[in-house]
Amino acid sequence: MPEAKLRTVFEFAGRRAVHQMDRYMNTLGTIATAAPLLGLMGTVVGMIEIFGSQGPTGNNPAQLAHGISIALYNTAFGLMIAIPALMFHRYFRGRIEEYVLELEAAADRLMGQLRRFTI
C-alpha cells in the first residue's frame, strides 16, 4: 500500500477515534454554560416575588422572605450544577488532547516501522 494511502487511512481512523471521545463534550459544555443562566432566571423570579410583596396596603414580610429564599436557592442550585460540570468539561478536554497527542505519536512510530518493512 502506498504511504500516502496509508497516511489517509491513519488520519481517518484518528479522526474517528477523536470524534468518539469528543461526542459528549458538547453536552457537558452546554450544561456548564446553561446552569448559571437557569440559576439567574430563578433569581429573577425570586426578585419578582420580592417586589410583589411590596403593595400599596403595606409590606408582606412572609412573601418578602419567600422571594429572597427563591432567589438564593435558585442561584445556589445553578452554581452547584455549573461548577462541577465546568471542572469535568475542562478535565476531559485535557484528557482528550493528551490522547490525541499519544495517538499521533503512535501513528507516526507505526508509519516509521511500516516504512522500514516496505523498503
Residue pairs with C-beta under 8 A, 6 or more apart in sequence:
3 111
3 115
3 118
6 111
6 114
7 111
10 107
10 110
10 111
14 100
14 103
14 104
14 107
17 103
18 96
18 99
18 100
18 103
21 96
21 99
22 96
25 89
25 92
25 93
25 96
28 85
28 88
28 89
28 92
29 89
31 81
31 82
31 85
32 82
32 85
32 86
32 89
33 82
35 78
35 79
35 81
35 82
35 85
36 78
36 79
36 82
37 78
38 74
38 78
39 74
39 75
39 76
39 77
39 78
39 79
39 81
39 82
40 75
40 78
41 74
42 70
42 71
42 73
42 74
42 75
42 77
42 78
43 71
43 72
43 74
43 75
45 70
45 71
45 74
46 67
46 68
46 69
46 70
46 71
46 72
46 73
46 74
47 67
47 71
48 67
49 63
49 66
49 67
49 70
49 71
50 63
50 64
50 67
50 68
50 71
51 67
52 63
52 67
53 59
53 60
53 61
53 63
53 64
53 66
53 67
54 64
